[in-house]
Amino acid sequence: MRLSVVVSLVAAMVVAAGCKKNQQETSEIRIGHVASKTGDTATFGTSADKGIRLALDQINQAGPVLGKPVTVITEDDRSLNDEAKTATEKLINRDHVCAILGEIASSRSIAMAPICQDAKIPMLSPGSTNVKVTTAGDYIFRACFTDEFQGRAMADFAIKTLKAKKYAVLYAANSDYSVGLKDFFEQAADKLGAQKTLDTSYSEKADNDFRSQLTKIRDTNPDVIIVPGYYTEAGQIARQARELGITVPLVGGDGWDSDQLLKIGGDALNGCYFANHYAPDENRPAVQEFVNGFKAKYNGEVPDAMAILGYDAMKLMVDAIKRAGSTDGAKIRDALAATKNFPGAAGTITIDQNRNAKKPIVIVGIKDGKLHFVASVNPD
């Protein structure tokens, strides 16, 4: 009898604990965010998280979503692929999120995607442009353009606007982002009749002296140098290129965008260009509304592209949850896949059959130590 009483009490406690846990899980809509808030690309995750939380404020101020408040739980992956996987597992298994935002870096999104796919948790990357990201399965989406479009836009600008007939490439051989963007640029440049003088590489996170590669590039006399890497290396490459007497423009992709770029590269970046998701001085009402809201929340800070990508991704995910009418993963997935003409701050978003976003791209120029809007290119 005593044993029966003890068993009954334990069973009651387990049931009560289970009910309490379920109440906690259903009292709010939990969205996870995997971000590089520390490490080599810390500005990516920090900026994206700021944009996400600005969007979160606006979403909750507008009222409950499906009758509940929305919360975001951010895990720092320290700019490491394995940590991104661990963070994803924590958010799914410990925090019971219904969806995940992240990562910005393509290599880390590629590492996370199979985990989300297996768990049937929708994942929306704010800024991973490598085409491999969404191939992991039908639960994996992105809210940004792909490197295929970005590479074509960069080649078109370098050859048609900058009048480059010859180009050299300096890329990170150990980066999915850098290799993918390089390949698409070269394919487009070849079709436009440009000649590649040299293709040389470095190791991301390991190398900080690029003089050997740049000396070889200088000897081939290109009209432009393509640097499809991240801001940490791009700024150093620009400085070392100018020290070696190289004066031609450097052209990069959205991985250049960070408030650290100009701090690292300084005046050496004047006359250089990069493709991006937005420019803060672009004269569109949606852009200026976002910039003003961000400045008001973050003490006058001017947002970079990762911030607006995080903002748009958060708004898009919650819009999908509303349209799904549920926090069920499959229903959110279907709603994301059906997204057409979503009014993002960085441009109108339509999700295509491969779960990629069709949206405009912006070319940003650097002059007198400042970034400025040069042109916008539509996906068509």
N, C-alpha and C positions, 0 to 999 in steps of 0.2 A: 504493500500500500504506500509506504513511504517513497519507494522508487517511482511508483506511478505518479505521485504528487509532484516529485522533482521533475520527472519527464514532462508532465503537463505544464509546470511553471516555465521550464526552458522553452517548450514549444510556443507558449504564449508570448514569451519575451522575443523569440525569433520573429513571430508574426507581427508583433508590435513594431519591432525594429524595421521589418520589411515595409510595413505600412508607412512608417515615418520617412523611410528612404524614398518611397514612391511619391509621397507628398512633396518632398523636397525637389524631386526630379520634375514634377509637373507644375510646380509653383512659378516657374519662369522658363523662358525659352533661352537655352544655353547654346552659344556659338563659340567654337574654339578658334584661336588664332595662333599659328606657329610663326615665330618671327626671330630674326637675327638682331636681338637688342644689344648684344655684345659681340666681340670678335671683329674679324676683318671687314665685314660689311654691316657694321652695327647701325649705320644711318638708315639702311634700307628698312630694317624691322622697326626701328624707333619711329621713323616717319610714317610708315604704313599704319602702325598702331595709333598714332596721333590722329590720322585721318579716319580710321575706323571709329575711334571714340568720339570724334566730332559728329560723325554720322549717327552713332548710338545715342548721343544726347538729343539730336533732332528727332530720331525715331521715337524715343520714349516720351519726349515732350508732346508729340502728336497723339499719344494715347496708347493703350495696350495693343499688342499684336496677338490675335486669337485669344483675347481676354487676359493676356499675361504681359509682364514687363520682359524686356530683352536684356540679357547680360552677355558680356564677352569675357572669356577667360584666355589670357595670353600666356604662352609658354615660350621662353627664350631658348633657341637652339644653339646659341653661341657661334653662329656662322659655320656649323658643322653638319654634314649630311647625316651621320649616325645619330646625332642629338636631335635632328629634325624628326627622325623616325621614332625615337623614344618619346619626344614631346607629343607626337600624334597619338601614340598608343596611350599615353596618360590621359589626354583629353577625351578619348573614346571610352576607355575602360574605367577610369577613375571619376571623371567629371560628367560622363554621359551626355556629351554635346550632341546636338542633332545635325550639326554641319560644321565644317572647318574652312577657315580662310587661311591662305598661305600656301606656299612661301613666296617671296619675291624672287630669290635666286633659283634658276631653273634646276640646277643639280639637286637642290634640297627638295624642290617640289617633286622631282622624279623619284627621289627616295621615299617621300611620303605617300605618293599616289597609290601604290599597291595595298598599303595598309587600309586606306580609306575605301578602296574598291572592295577588298575582302570583307570589310565591316559593313558595307553598304551605307556609308556615311558620305553625303555629297561634299566634295572638296572644290572650292573655287579659288584659284590663284589670282591675286590681284595683279601680279606683274611678271610672271615667268613666261618668257617669250619663246623658249625652245619648243620646236614642234613635237618633240617626244612626250611632253608633259601630259597631254590629254589622251595619249594612245594607251594608257594603262587600263582604261575601261570607261564604261558609260556613266560612272559617278564622278568623273573628273572633268572639271571645266576651268576656263580662264576668262578673266574680265578685261584682258588686254590683247593687242594685236600679236601676231606671231613673227618670228624672225624671218620667215619667208617674205612677208610683206615689208618688214623693216629693212631687210637686205636689199630688196628691189628699190625701195624709196631712197636709201643711202646711195646706191649706185646711180640712180637717175639724177640725184642732186649733184653728186661728184662729177659726173660726166657731162651732163647737160648745162648745169648752172655754173659749176667751177671750171668747166671746159677741160677737164683732165683727160688726157689721151693715154697716159701711163700711170700705173699705181703699184704700190707695194703694200704688203700686209704684214702686221706684227700682232700675233694673237696668242692667247693662252691655250696651250695644247691640252691642259688637264681640266678645262672648263667646258661643259656641254654648251653653255650659252655662247662662249666665244667661238668655238669650233662651228656651231650651227650657223651663227650670224656670218662668219667668214665665208662659209660655203655658199650661202644664198647670195651674198654680195658678189662673189666671183661669178656665179652663174648668170646673174643679171648683167654684170659688167661685160662679160664675154658676148652676150647677145647685143650689147650696145656698141661693140667694136673696140673696147678699151684693151690695152695690153698690160698684163701683169709682169712687173720687172723682177719681183722677188717675193717669196712666201716664207717667212721665218717665224719662230715661236719662242715663248718663254714659259716658265712654270708659275702659275698663279699661287700666291702666298709664300713661295719659296724664293723667287727672284726679285731683286730691287735694283740691279745694275743691268741696263739694257743697251749699254754703249756698243758692245760687240755687234749685236743685231742691227742697231741703228747705223753703225759705220758701214756695214754691208749694204744696207738700204740706200744710204747716201751715195754710194759708188754706182748704183744703178740709175740714179737721176730720175726718180718718179715725179709726177706732177702733184701727187697727193699720197698720203700714207693712211691706210685704213687700220684703225686700232679698235677692234671689237671686244674690248675687255671692260673691267669695272673701274670705277673712279680712282681707286687706290693706285693702280698701275698707270692709268691714263695720265694722271697729273705728273708722275715721275718721268714717264716716257716723253712728255712734252718738254719738260725742263732739260732732260739730257739730249733731246734732239736739237734744241736751240743751242746748247753748249757746243754741239758738234758742227754748228753752222748750217743746220737744216732749216730752211725757211718756209717750205711748202706747208699747206694746211694739213692738219690731222683731222680725220673724220671718224666718229665713233657712233655707238648706239646708245640706247636708254640706260645701259649700265654705267654711263658717265655721270648720270644725274645724282648729285649729292651736294650739300652745302660744303663738303670737304674738298670738292674738286678744285675750286679756285684757290683754296688755302694751300693745297699741295702743288698745283701747277703754276699759280700766279700769272704773271704777264706772258709766260711762255705759251699760254693757251689762247692768246689773242689771235684772231684769224682762223680759229678752229671751229668745227661744227659737229653736232651730234643729233641723231634722231631721237625723239622723245614722245611722251604721251601728252604733254601739255607744256605751255610756257606761261608763267604767271602774268606776263604783260600782254597776253593775247586779249584782244578787245571783244570778248563774247560775254554776255550777261551771266551765263552759268559759271564761267571761269571766275569772273570777278566776285560773284556772290560767294563762291567757295573760298576764294582767297581772303575776302573780308571776314568771313566767319572763322576761318582758321586763325587769322591774326588776332581777332577778338578773344579767342579761347587760349591762345598760346603767346600772349604778351608781345604781339607785333611780329612774330616770326613769319617769314615768307615760306610757304609750303613748297616742297619739291614735288617731283612727279610721283614718288612712292606714296606721298601723303594723299594725293588726289586719287590714286589707284586704290588705296585702302578704303577711302571714303566711298568711291563708286562700288567697290566690291561688297561692302557692308550693306549699302542701300539695295543693291541688286539681290543679295541673298535674302534679305528680309522681304523684299517685294515677291520673291519666289515662294517664300513660306506663306505669305498672305494669299497668293494665288493658288497655292497647294491646299490651303485651308487645313493644314496639318503639319506636324513636325516629323512625320514619317519620312524616312530617307528616300524611299522610292517615289513618293509623291513630290517631294522637294526636287529630286532629280528631274522628274518629268516637267515640272514648272520651269526650272532653269533651262532645260532644252527647248522649251517653247518661247523663250524670251525674244521679243521682236521690238525694235525701236525704243529700247529703254533709255530715258533721258539722263544719261550720266553727265556729271560735271565736265569730264574730260572729253565728252563726245557721245553721240548716240550709239548704243550697243545693240547688236543683233547677234544671237548665238547661232552658229551654223551647224550643219549636220555632224561635224567633227568636234562639237562642243567648244569651238574657238570663237572669240569675239571679233566681229567685223566692225571696225571703228576707224576714225581718222588717225593719222600720224602727223607729228609736228617736227619741223626742222628748227633747231635752236642754234644761234650763232653766239660767239663770244667776242666782245669788243670792249676795250677799255676796262677789262676786268669784270665785265657784267654779262649776264645772259640776256638774249633778246630774241623775240619771235621773228622767224624768217619766212616760213611758209607752212601751209597745212596741205596734206595730201590725203584724199579720200580713198577708201579701199577699192573702189571701182576703177 
